[in-house]
Amino acid sequence: MGIDVRRAIAGAFALSTMLAGFAGLLIAPLFSVHSEMGALFGIKAFAVAILGGITSAWGVMLAGLAYGLIEALVTAYFGSVYTQIVAFSIVILALAIMPNGILGRAAVYKV
């Protein structure tokens, strides 16, 4: 079709990087911006992705909903001091019981 796929992918990455940088410039005057401000959100997102099952989009959405509800309930009943402790403890417990995630499947290795 005449479209260079590699160039289109590189262009999409470049455009998304420029838009993210522009969004950062716009939000910087409104909030105290520093290099570690997204670390907790990244850890939560990674925990939810692992909990849901990396290969299952429905599992990750279900795990995200469950994680959000757990955080909200713990914050409402016990206070924000215990939110991270209880939420990550439940994630660890769930992964100990279901190591492939909620809807994830174990990989089949053929020998």
ZADO-1210 file (C-alpha; in nm, 4 decimals, padded with zeros to 6 digits):
<atoms>
<atom x="00.0000" y="00.0000" z="00.0000" code="MET" pos="1"/>
<atom x="00.3013" y="00.2309" z="00.0064" code="GLY" pos="2"/>
<atom x="00.2979" y="00.2974" z="00.3814" code="ILE" pos="3"/>
<atom x="00.6245" y="00.2357" z="00.5605" code="ASP" pos="4"/>
<atom x="00.5115" y="00.0526" z="00.8745" code="VAL" pos="5"/>
<atom x="00.8315" y="00.1135" z="01.0707" code="ARG" pos="6"/>
<atom x="00.8155" y="00.4857" z="00.9991" code="ARG" pos="7"/>
<atom x="00.4460" y="00.4980" z="01.0964" code="ALA" pos="8"/>
<atom x="00.5193" y="00.3238" z="01.4289" code="ILE" pos="9"/>
<atom x="00.8139" y="00.5540" z="01.4980" code="ALA" pos="10"/>
<atom x="00.5991" y="00.8549" z="01.4146" code="GLY" pos="11"/>
<atom x="00.3236" y="00.7369" z="01.6499" code="ALA" pos="12"/>
<atom x="00.5757" y="00.6944" z="01.9329" code="PHE" pos="13"/>
<atom x="00.7259" y="01.0375" z="01.8627" code="ALA" pos="14"/>
<atom x="00.3843" y="01.2041" z="01.8551" code="LEU" pos="15"/>
<atom x="00.2719" y="01.0370" z="02.1786" code="SER" pos="16"/>
<atom x="00.5978" y="01.1400" z="02.3483" code="THR" pos="17"/>
<atom x="00.5550" y="01.4998" z="02.2378" code="MET" pos="18"/>
<atom x="00.1932" y="01.5076" z="02.3571" code="LEU" pos="19"/>
<atom x="00.2914" y="01.3589" z="02.6949" code="ALA" pos="20"/>
<atom x="00.5647" y="01.6193" z="02.7328" code="GLY" pos="21"/>
<atom x="00.3219" y="01.8964" z="02.6421" code="PHE" pos="22"/>
<atom x="00.0702" y="01.7644" z="02.8969" code="ALA" pos="23"/>
<atom x="00.3457" y="01.7648" z="03.1581" code="GLY" pos="24"/>
<atom x="00.4267" y="02.1259" z="03.0767" code="LEU" pos="25"/>
<atom x="00.0621" y="02.2217" z="03.1136" code="LEU" pos="26"/>
<atom x="00.0125" y="02.0469" z="03.4472" code="ILE" pos="27"/>
<atom x="00.3445" y="02.1522" z="03.6059" code="ALA" pos="28"/>
<atom x="00.2245" y="02.4983" z="03.7210" code="PRO" pos="29"/>
<atom x="-00.0831" y="02.3472" z="03.8867" code="LEU" pos="30"/>
<atom x="00.0841" y="02.0723" z="04.0909" code="PHE" pos="31"/>
<atom x="00.4114" y="02.0118" z="04.2637" code="SER" pos="32"/>
<atom x="00.5833" y="01.8044" z="03.9954" code="VAL" pos="33"/>
<atom x="00.8755" y="01.5796" z="04.0805" code="HIS" pos="34"/>
<atom x="01.0347" y="01.2683" z="03.9390" code="SER" pos="35"/>
<atom x="00.8755" y="01.0190" z="04.1799" code="GLU" pos="36"/>
<atom x="00.5152" y="01.1359" z="04.1597" code="MET" pos="37"/>
<atom x="00.3940" y="00.8410" z="03.9489" code="GLY" pos="38"/>
<atom x="00.5830" y="00.5623" z="04.1214" code="ALA" pos="39"/>
<atom x="00.2968" y="00.4493" z="04.3453" code="LEU" pos="40"/>
<atom x="00.0507" y="00.4527" z="04.0547" code="PHE" pos="41"/>
<atom x="00.2936" y="00.2439" z="03.8492" code="GLY" pos="42"/>
<atom x="00.3339" y="-00.0086" z="04.1282" code="ILE" pos="43"/>
<atom x="-00.0431" y="-00.0324" z="04.1697" code="LYS" pos="44"/>
<atom x="-00.0939" y="-00.0763" z="03.7950" code="ALA" pos="45"/>
<atom x="00.1708" y="-00.3490" z="03.7805" code="PHE" pos="46"/>
<atom x="00.0175" y="-00.5289" z="04.0800" code="ALA" pos="47"/>
<atom x="-00.3285" y="-00.5143" z="03.9222" code="VAL" pos="48"/>
<atom x="-00.1956" y="-00.6413" z="03.5871" code="ALA" pos="49"/>
<atom x="-00.0227" y="-00.9347" z="03.7556" code="ILE" pos="50"/>
<atom x="-00.3268" y="-01.0061" z="03.9716" code="LEU" pos="51"/>
<atom x="-00.5636" y="-01.0093" z="03.6749" code="GLY" pos="52"/>
<atom x="-00.3386" y="-01.2228" z="03.4599" code="GLY" pos="53"/>
<atom x="-00.1041" y="-01.0539" z="03.2152" code="ILE" pos="54"/>
<atom x="-00.2631" y="-01.2096" z="02.9067" code="THR" pos="55"/>
<atom x="-00.6253" y="-01.1508" z="03.0097" code="SER" pos="56"/>
<atom x="-00.7720" y="-00.8046" z="02.9494" code="ALA" pos="57"/>
<atom x="-01.0949" y="-00.8982" z="03.1270" code="TRP" pos="58"/>
<atom x="-00.8960" y="-01.0285" z="03.4222" code="GLY" pos="59"/>
<atom x="-00.6993" y="-00.7049" z="03.4500" code="VAL" pos="60"/>
<atom x="-01.0201" y="-00.4990" z="03.4363" code="MET" pos="61"/>
<atom x="-01.1790" y="-00.7189" z="03.7029" code="LEU" pos="62"/>
<atom x="-00.8673" y="-00.6984" z="03.9192" code="ALA" pos="63"/>
<atom x="-00.8561" y="-00.3191" z="03.8797" code="GLY" pos="64"/>
<atom x="-01.2172" y="-00.2890" z="03.9884" code="LEU" pos="65"/>
<atom x="-01.1591" y="-00.5201" z="04.2858" code="ALA" pos="66"/>
<atom x="-00.8412" y="-00.3356" z="04.3853" code="TYR" pos="67"/>
<atom x="-01.0187" y="00.0008" z="04.3709" code="GLY" pos="68"/>
<atom x="-01.3084" y="-00.1275" z="04.5793" code="LEU" pos="69"/>
<atom x="-01.0719" y="-00.2786" z="04.8354" code="ILE" pos="70"/>
<atom x="-00.8826" y="00.0501" z="04.8643" code="GLU" pos="71"/>
<atom x="-01.2042" y="00.2496" z="04.9012" code="ALA" pos="72"/>
<atom x="-01.3506" y="00.0173" z="05.1638" code="LEU" pos="73"/>
<atom x="-01.0302" y="-00.0006" z="05.3673" code="VAL" pos="74"/>
<atom x="-00.9958" y="00.3777" z="05.3576" code="THR" pos="75"/>
<atom x="-01.3592" y="00.4250" z="05.4605" code="ALA" pos="76"/>
<atom x="-01.3573" y="00.1771" z="05.7479" code="TYR" pos="77"/>
<atom x="-00.9992" y="00.1835" z="05.8796" code="PHE" pos="78"/>
<atom x="-00.8537" y="00.5112" z="05.7538" code="GLY" pos="79"/>
<atom x="-00.5950" y="00.5938" z="05.4938" code="SER" pos="80"/>
<atom x="-00.3067" y="00.4731" z="05.7114" code="VAL" pos="81"/>
<atom x="-00.3888" y="00.1080" z="05.6412" code="TYR" pos="82"/>
<atom x="-00.4939" y="00.1382" z="05.2769" code="THR" pos="83"/>
<atom x="-00.1665" y="00.0389" z="05.1099" code="GLN" pos="84"/>
<atom x="-00.0855" y="-00.2275" z="05.3696" code="ILE" pos="85"/>
<atom x="-00.4167" y="-00.4104" z="05.3353" code="VAL" pos="86"/>
<atom x="-00.4454" y="-00.3711" z="04.9573" code="ALA" pos="87"/>
<atom x="-00.0985" y="-00.5045" z="04.8784" code="PHE" pos="88"/>
<atom x="-00.1371" y="-00.7804" z="05.1393" code="SER" pos="89"/>
<atom x="-00.4532" y="-00.8983" z="04.9641" code="ILE" pos="90"/>
<atom x="-00.2689" y="-00.8896" z="04.6288" code="VAL" pos="91"/>
<atom x="00.0126" y="-01.1023" z="04.7736" code="ILE" pos="92"/>
<atom x="-00.2351" y="-01.3453" z="04.9279" code="LEU" pos="93"/>
<atom x="-00.4330" y="-01.3749" z="04.6039" code="ALA" pos="94"/>
<atom x="-00.1159" y="-01.4423" z="04.4042" code="LEU" pos="95"/>
<atom x="-00.0110" y="-01.7069" z="04.6550" code="ALA" pos="96"/>
<atom x="-00.3419" y="-01.8834" z="04.5966" code="ILE" pos="97"/>
<atom x="-00.3691" y="-01.8171" z="04.2190" code="MET" pos="98"/>
<atom x="-00.0163" y="-01.7624" z="04.0790" code="PRO" pos="99"/>
<atom x="-00.1420" y="-01.7071" z="03.7213" code="ASN" pos="100"/>
<atom x="-00.3837" y="-01.4334" z="03.8218" code="GLY" pos="101"/>
<atom x="-00.7614" y="-01.4205" z="03.8365" code="ILE" pos="102"/>
<atom x="-00.8306" y="-01.5128" z="03.4745" code="LEU" pos="103"/>
<atom x="-00.4761" y="-01.5957" z="03.3617" code="GLY" pos="104"/>
<atom x="-00.3788" y="-01.9346" z="03.2303" code="ARG" pos="105"/>
<atom x="-00.0680" y="-02.1362" z="03.2929" code="ALA" pos="106"/>
<atom x="00.1611" y="-02.1612" z="02.9941" code="ALA" pos="107"/>
<atom x="00.1694" y="-02.4981" z="02.8214" code="VAL" pos="108"/>
<atom x="00.5208" y="-02.6104" z="02.7348" code="TYR" pos="109"/>
<atom x="00.5533" y="-02.8787" z="02.4694" code="LYS" pos="110"/>
<atom x="00.8672" y="-03.0829" z="02.4826" code="VAL" pos="111"/>
</atoms>
